[in-house]
Amino acid sequence: MTTSTGDGGKFTRRQFVQKAATAGAAIYAAVFPTIIVKAQAKTFKIGLIGCGGRGRGALADAIEAGKILGFDVRIVALADWFRERALDAGKRFGVPEERCFGGPKSYEALLETDVEIVFLCEPPSFVPVHLEAIVKAGKHAFVEKPCAVDPPGCRRVIAASEEAQRKGLVITSGTEMRHDFNFRLTHQAVAVEGALGRLFYGRVAFCIGHMFATRPINPKNADDLVRTWQNWVCLSGDHIVEQHIHNIDIANWFVGRPPISAVGFGGRARRNAGDQYDFFSVDYDYGDGVHIHSMCRQVNGCWNWIGHDFVYERGRTDGANYPKPKQSPIPPDLPRGPSSHVQEQIDTLYYVAKGIPVNQAKDLAESTATAIMGRISAYTGRQVFWSEVMGDPKKNPELYNLTVKPSAEDFINGTVELPKENVIPLPGFSP
């Protein structure tokens, strides 16, 4: 599903999906009856790292998914940089105070408990470090998007995913449209079976109004940065990475590979908090003559569009309006949830219960790296190549080893140097 609004549109795609799911739940149940997995009743013990709104929403979705599947889902441990958030979430989900952990190393305490599946719903800068620890502990994981803020972080996630595969662990991702049945069926028809012929070109977008802080934050310490993480490149990766990854991920999925290069531009005209851009426009070259134009913007009072448009030799698709595939990619006993967020958790529990080591971390890392390429190009004014950031360490060591500071390790070890607010990269001048 794509969400398109006209001048002055009010909803992000996530808000639209949530409202639609709530309003149409009864109708949906009648029209799309689910097929319950035939399995013995099972108890799942879930832990959450990152107890903000998205993390709490993911837990609620997991509980609903458990009901659909006939499983007993228990939230058994919570961790957050701020322990008060973990305690507050614990009251909602019935987690004892002694299992609500806080601080930079709270993830370590959570992993020492009996959790089986760990949800990572935190600032993306922390994900590579935490996912490595989760896999080392032998736990399954659900990882919200994106999964890093720089190329080394993306490669660490890929390495962790490879270790997870060796251990037979499940890792699902929060790139929600990959879980949506309409997108899955469309992808099967046009990208796998070739129902529309060759892909010529496409465009993807996440253009909405301003979000997050509206006045200078003036951070005094690391806590202030974490509390307002969506405004800082070191924690969020900028909104092209943190938010627009949804659409960039669909481009990678439908093309079938990451791009060869990115050429982009962007700028900051309206923000007065943090250190991010207001908008980005990026041309992704996927080779074989295929280009995808990516644009994202967070500015009030402008035309808004969130969506996809792929043009093939025999038609076009928005990614979800599928011609019927010859063969469904969806397991016949996989229930269809009322929203893509619930479907993420149905998929997670389903594959863990079945013992099928599905691993979406590599795709998530590659889509994150694709967004990062666009950001680097916009910041510097340079053409950025996939081989430079994810391939050959000798081709451009500066980009291959580019680490956004302060890093996750700086936050964990207490060595954070505060970034300068309202100071941004200037293309043509920035290294």
N, C-alpha and C positions, 0 to 999 in steps of 0.2 A: 504493500500500500504506500502511496506517496501522498503528501499533504500539500496542497497548494492554496494560498490565500491571496486575495487581491490587496489593493492599497490599504494599509492600516490593519493587516491581519493580526490576530491576537495570540494564536496558539503555536507552540512548537509542535513538532511531529509527536513527541512523547506525550505532551498534554492532550493532543487530539486523540491518540490511541487510547489513553486512559479514560477519557470522557466517553468515547464511543463504546469501549468495552463495558463500562459501568451501565450506560443507558441501554445497551442491547443484549445484556447477558441472558435474559429469559428467552428472547427471540432466538438468539444464537443457539442455545441449548436444544431448542426444538428443531432448528434447521440443520445443525451440524452435530448430531449425537456422537459422542466419543466412544472409542473402543477401549475398554479397560484392559491393561496388560494382564495376561494370564500368568500370575506368579504368586508364590506364597506371600502372605502378609509380611512386610519387612519394615524394620525401624531404621531410619536414617538419622544420624547425629551430625548436625550442621553447626559450624562456627563461622562467625563473620568478623572480618578485619575491615574497619571503616564503617562506623555506625551513623552516618549521615542519612539524608533522605533516600538516596538511591540504595544504600545498603539495607535499610529497613524495608524498603519496597521489595527488594529481592527476597528477603526472608518471608514476607507476606505472600509473595508469589510462590515460593517453595512450599509453603504450607498448603496453598490452594492446589498446587500441582500434586502434592501428596494425596489430597482428597480425591482428585480425579483418577489417580493411579491406584488408589486403595492402599497407600503406604502410610505408615506412622512417621511423620516428620517432627523431629525434636530439635529445638535450638538449644545447644548445650554450652556454648562459650562465646564471648564477645570481646573484641579488642578495638581500641581506638586511641589515637594520640591523646585525646582528652578523656580521662576516665569517667567524667560526669556524663559524657555522651553514651558510653558503654553502659553505665548504671541506668540511665534513662531508658535505653533500649531494652535492658534487662527486665525492667518493670513491665514493659509491654509484652515481652515474649517469655516471661516466666523463668528467667535465668538468674540463679542465685548470685548475690554480690561477690562471693569469693571466686566466681567464674567470669567476672566482668573486669577486664584488665585495661590499664591505661599507661601511656608513656611511649617513648620511641621504640622500646623493645617489648611492647605488649604482645606483639605477634609471636614471640618466642614462648611466652607463657601459654598462649592459646594452643600452640602446637604440642605442648606437653600434656594436654588433656586428651580425652577419648574421642575427639571430633573425627569424623570420617570424611566429610566434605567441607572444604574451606571456601568461603565466598570472599573474593577480593573486590571491595567497592570503595576504593581509596584514591588519593591523588596518584596519578599514573607514574610519577617518579619513583614511588616505592615498590611498584609491582615486580620489577625484575628481582630485587633482593628477596622479597617475600615469597614469590613463586619458587625460587630456588630452594628456599627453606621448606616450603610445603612439599615439594617433590622429594627432597631429601628425607622428610619425615614419613613418606609413603602415603600421603593423603591425596584424595581427589580434589579438584578445584573448579570453581566457576570464577572466571576472570572478567570483570567489567572492562569495557573499552575506555581509552586506549591502554596499552600495556607498557609504555615507556615515553620518554621525552627526548631521547637522543639515539643515534645509531648504535653505540655500544649496548644500551639498554635493550634495544630490539634483538640484538644478537644473543644477549644473555637469556632472553625469553625463549628464543629458538633452541638454544642449548638445553634449557630446562625442559622444553617440550620433548626433545629427543631422549632425555633421561627418563621422562615420564612414560614414553612409549616402551622403553626397555623394561620398565617396571609394571607395565600393563595398567597404568592409571588413566582415568578419564579427566580431560580438561575441556570444558565448554567455555564459550566466550559470550560477552554481552553485545556483540554485533548482532543486534536483535533480528534484523531482516533475514539473516541466514537461517533463522529458526521459523520464519513465517511460511506457512504452507503455500501461499500464492507465489511468493518469491522462489521457493524451492521448485515448484512445478514449472514456473516460467523458465528458470535457469535450466532445468532438465530439457525442456522443449527447444529453447533457442540456442543455448550455449553448448549443450551436450549432443542433442539429436540434430541440431541444425535446421530447425523448422522454418526459419526465416532466411537461411543462407548466410553469407559472409557478413560479419560486422564491419561497417564502414567507419562510423565515428559515434561519439556520444557526448553528453554533458550531464554533470551532476552538481547539485547545489544544496547549501544549507544557509539561506539568507533570511534572517529574522531581526527583531528589534534588539536593543541593548539588553544585556544581562549582567547580573552581579553588581559590584560596588559602583556607586554613582558619585563618590567623592573620594579624594585622596585617602589612602589607608594609613600612611606614615608608620610603617611597621617598626616596632621597637625590639622585637625578638623573633625567634623561630616560631613561637606559638602564634604570633600575629600572621605570619606567612601561611602556616597550615590552616588557620581559621578562615583565611580568604584565598585559599589555594587556586581557585578558578581564575584569579586575576594575574597569576605569576607564571611566566614561561618555565621557570625551574621546576614547578610542580605540575602544571597542566600541559605544557608543551605548546601553548597558545590555542585559540579556539579552532584553528584548522585541524589540529591534532585531537583535541579533547572532544570536539563535537562533530566536525565535518567528516571525521573518520567513518561514520556510518555510511555516507554516500560514496566516499572513496573506496571503501571496502566492497561495495556493490560493483563498482567499476572493475576492480581487480578480479572479482569473482566471475563476472560476465565475460571479461576478456580472457580470463584463464591464466593470468600471470601478472607480476608486477610490471610497472613501466620501465623503459630503458632510461628515460631522462625526464626532468621537469624544468620548465622555464616559467617563472611566476613573478608577480609583483603584488604589492599590498601597501597598506599605510595606516596611519592613526590620525584621525581628524576630530573625533568627538570624545574619546575616553579621557578621564582625568584621574584614573586610579590604576595601580599595577604597572605592568610593562609590556602589554600585548598590543597587537595591531587591531584595527577595527574591521579590516576586510582583506581578502586575498583573491587573486585570480591566477590560476595555474593551468598551463597546457602540459598534459602528460602524454608523452610519446611512448606508445606500447610496441612500436615496431610494426613491420608489414603494412605501413601506411595508416595504422589505427591511432587516432588521437582522441583523447577525452578531455573536454574542458571542465575544469573544476572551479567553482566560485563559492565563497562563503562570506557572510557579512553579519555584523551585529550592530546595527545603527537604526535608531527610531525614525519613524516618518517616511520609510522607504517601501517600495514594492517588495513583497516577500515571496519566496518560493523554496520549498524543500522537496527535492525529488530527483528523478533520473529520466533520461531520454536517450535510448540507444537506437540507432538507425542501421538497419540491415538491408541487404539487396532486395528483399521481398517484403519489407514492412518495418515496423518499429515497435518498441515496447517500453513501458515505464518500469519494467522489472517485475511487475506483479500481474499484469493483464495477459496471462499466458494463453497461447494456443495449447490445447490439451496434449501433453506428452504421450508418446507411445508407451512408455514405461515409467511408472511413478518411482521417484527416488525415496519416497517416504515408507518406512516399514508399515505393513498393514495393521499391526497391533499398536502403533504409536498413537495415543489420543491427541486430538486437536484441541488446544486450549482456547480460551476466549480472547486472548491477546498475545502479542509476540513476547511480552515480558513473562507471562505465565508459561508460554511455550518453551522459553529458555530453560526453565526449571523442570518442566515435564521431560525435556530432552536429557537434562543432567541426571535426574533420578532414573529415568528409563535405561540409559546406557550403563550407569553404575549397577543397577539391579540385574541387567542382562550380562554383565561382565564383558561388555564390548568396549575396548579401550579407544573410544573416539577421542581425538585430540585436535582441537581447533586453535591451539596456541600459535602454531607456525603461521597460519593464515592471518591471525590477529596481529602478530608481530610484523608481517610483511605489509599489511594495510597501514599499521602505525608508521612504519618506515617510509611508506609512500607519502603519507601526510607530512612527515618530517622533511622529506626531500622538497616538497612544495614550500614549506616554511623557510628552509635554508635558502632556496632560490629567491624567494621574495625579500628576505632580509639582506641578501648580498647582491642581488642583481645578476647572479651567475646562472648558467645552465649547470644543473646538478645531475650526475649520472648514478644509476643504481649500483654500478660496479664500484663507484667511489665510496659509497656509504655502507654497502652490504656485501660487496664482493671481494675485490683485491685490496688487501691492507697496504700494498706498496704503491697503488695508483695515485692516491691522494690521502696520505696519512693524516693531514689536517682534518679532513671531513670524516674519514673512517674512525678516528679516535675522538671526534668532537663530543665533549661531555658538558652538558649544561650544568652550571654551578649556581647555587650550592646543590650538590648531589644528594641522593638518598643517604649515602654514607655520612655526609656532613650533618644531616639532620639527626641521624641515629647516634653519631659520636659527639654531637654538641659542638661542631666546628663551623657552624653556619656564619657566612659573611652576608649581610643583608644586601639584596640587590637594590639598585637605585630606582626609585619610583619615577614614572614618566620620562624615563630615558630609554629610547628604542633604537634598534639598528637602522642605519641609513644605507640603502642599496648604493653600490658604487664606492662606498667608503668602508663598510664593515667587512672584516676578514671572513 
